[in-house]
């Protein structure tokens, strides 16, 4: 099925979350994505990782060997975008850094992902999602059962960075195709992705707020998770005008209605409200909040959204038949184009599944391919 990115070719030389996810998104919307992995296979082999490689083609290639670099150049000659996530300096050492590649293939958009960026004192510092979260203050943004920073399990910087990669690559393609005729270097990092989500928090620094003393109970706004009977949870939000007072009326705490919340009265109200929810089932709590016209929803476990009726109504869940692990229910495409139909373009490939096909298209004979395989280049 043709998509809005049909006609573009992307080379995926990444690992982790941001690069594979970004390349997956481009494949979802029609690009031909070629994932290049070492002859030994992908660095990450977790079954969940296969989702991020769906719809791609797979080529095995040893980039440390001159013959491997030559094969890569054959693929680069027909590519529009390259996405790489080597540590800064590694691509240059392999002879496939931006300057070398741009000189030979000036139309190529070269996209780099690192932990902290290609320059600066942290350039060579090892970085993973949790470490970046710690560095930029995301742990300090989490609220929970205790004071102090709390580890955020969701890899937010990685996901944000993946979206930045797609935005950057497509923007550079637009500039190339409409203005300059040339590609360029697009540089982003996990740190960039993390900081992009914290742009609103400048005011905390300005007012000298306690960096680890964040509470969801601010003035009359409740943005909170409440535990109910039987260990079930719900989320509510009293951001709309009058919502806090309506909830207080419906749970019988009329003494808090219309009364400014102070440092003394708030803890007692918090304690009583939490007790009320613990004494009622989640269904009872949600029913009360509906009567009070307070937005609320049950807290689902990871993966629970796959069985949500709304997700099926929006065709946001698709079943993909994976050749290695069988049928997988996957989150589908989050963008729907009126005049460019889109859909998941297939399962993740087997390791090296398309090596011979793509090398043949690049001009290699069967004998050439056999020699490369014998030399462990592919």
Secondary structure, DSSP 4 states (H G I P E B T S, - for coil): ---TTTT-EEEEE--TTHHHHHHHHHHHTT-EEEEEE-TT--S---GGGGGGGBT-EEEE--TTSHHHHHHHHHHHTT-SEEEE-PPTTHHHHHT-SHHHHHHH-TT-EEEEEESS-SSSTTTTS---HHHHHHHHTSGGG---SSSS-----S-HHHHHHHHHHHHHHHHHHHHIIIIIS---EEEEEHHHHHHHT-GGGHHHHHHT--TT---SEETTEEEEEEE-GGG-EEEEE--STTHHHHHHHHTT-GGGTT----TTHHHHHHHHHHHHHHTS-HHHHHHHHHHTT-EEEEPPPTTGGGG-HHHHHTT-EEEEEETTTEEEEEE--S---TTS-------BPPTTTTHHHHHHHTT--HHHHHHHHHTT--
